[in-house]
């Protein structure tokens, strides 16, 4: 693929990833949300079709993450091949971790269905369901941490090459570094509350304009332009 084609493909994938990710998140919240673990499992059994759609959405996100990583690698490899390869590996790992998330969701779907049917081991199944629900955020935080590192490296490479507007590239660096700091702390249980949601706002403010820019303008300078970093 040409540089222009890769830029357009990456721009489309950025926007598509956001749409699929937010859609899956909203559907998952409505299907798996609730109060106590018992109420949440009852909600899952009641919204089984929605849960299955969320599983397909998670698998789709795996393919998008890997494809986007390859497209970004193609746009940045002439700047620093080694860094671009590390960034690609991070985005691929993000996708792989996300691809395992449906296994937990399928287990929850089965447990919820068995509890609803009045399985003889209902108490044990409810305990298992509670454990699966408690482990819910961990895969997302692990995959998100890999995403944050990959995004940081790709943003730095874009900045180094001046292939996208400099302020936009700096926004990508700052937004990505914020996630690199917060997500591992959240995974370790050291950070919680509204900050774990607010930290994603700068990333959204970066990726939406970047996706549009790549679709419309592409990369404006050769990826091999290795001028030093500056705010200019």
VEXVO-100588 format. One record per residue (C-alpha): y, x, z. Coordinates in steps of 0.02 Angstrom, whole numbers, plus 50000, padded with zeros to 5 digits. Each point is the difference from the previous one (the first is absolute). Layout:
REM residues N
YXZ ...
END
This chain:
REM residues 232
500005000050000 501785005649967 501245003150141 500904984049955 498404989850001 499505007350169 501714995950071 499884981949942 498224998550065 500515007250169 501504988250008 498904985049966 498725005650128 501335002450134 500584982049980 498254992949978 499395009150155 501424992450103 499634982449935 498125001350030 500235008450170 501264987450066 499004985449929 498405006150081 500905003150164 500724982450004 498344992049957 499105010650128 501274995150133 499724981649968 498115001549994 499685012450141 501484996150111 499924990050159 500005002150187 498395004750088 498565008549908 499044983650004 501464990949919 500195013449868 498154999549956 500094981149984 501505002349885 499025012449895 498544987949981 501214986249951 500875010949869 498465008749930 500604998849819 501685007750044 499115014150092 498955003649845 501585000649894 500705012850124 498435010449976 500285000249812 501825004450030 499495014950105 498845006349864 501364997849870 501175010450108 498735014249995 500075000749810 501904998750000 500195014050128 498885011849902 500804995849833 501745002150072 499535016750075 499385006249831 501584993949912 501135008450129 498985015949986 500294999949812 501874998250028 500135014150129 498635012749964 501165011149896 501155001950150 498665006450120 498204996949951 499285003950171 501174988550096 499764986349872 498115001750019 500124998750190 501094984549979 498744992549879 498585003250125 501014991150135 500264984749890 498164999849950 499505001250184 501194985650037 499084989549871 498275005050062 500424995750181 500694983449943 498434996649899 498955000450160 501104986950085 499084985449916 498405005150092 500824995150165 500664983949923 498284995549932 499255003150172 501324988850079 499654986549872 498135000650039 500285000150190 501224985549989 498814989849894 498555003050120 501054995550152 500584984049915 498194995349961 499545002050184 498955015849988 498895002650155 500875016750034 501754992649993 500635010050150 499445016449924 500714995549830 501674995450078 500045016950088 499625008649834 501344989949914 501265004750134 499585018349975 500224998649811 501664991150023 500605013350121 499605013649873 500974990849864 501585011049988 499115016850004 499455001449816 501724994549941 500885012750111 498835014049944 500224995649816 501874997850028 500125017450074 499185007349844 501194989749893 501505006750097 499525018249975 499684997249814 501634990749980 500955013950088 499305013249883 500284990049842 501784995950055 500355018550031 499325004249828 501094986749919 501485007150095 499605017849949 499874995249817 501524988350002 498924988149897 500664984750091 501724997150077 500275012250143 500544986850130 498444989949960 498905015450018 500805004150168 499724982150058 498165002249954 499895016050101 500844992450154 499004983749991 498375009449978 500325012450141 500414985650117 498284992749964 499175017150019 500715000450177 499774981950054 498304995149928 498955013650086 500904996150164 499614981649975 498185004249962 499925009950162 500754985450096 501605009450045 501194988949900 500044981149983 501174985349986 501264995649864 500275018249947 498285000149919 500604986349881 501785006049976 499435017349947 499324992549838 501684993049944 500685016749933 498385002449903 500184982949920 501815004149960 499375015849914 498474994049905 500734984349922 501495009049918 498865014649954 498774988449914 501404991749902 500785016949957 498375007049934 499684984449898 501744999849922 500595018149999 498445010450026 500235018050059 501685006249942 499725018950007 498525011449967 498775000350145 500035019049994 501825001550047 499885009850162 501805000250061 500215001650188 500194984750110 501754993650037 500874983850039 501035001249840 
END
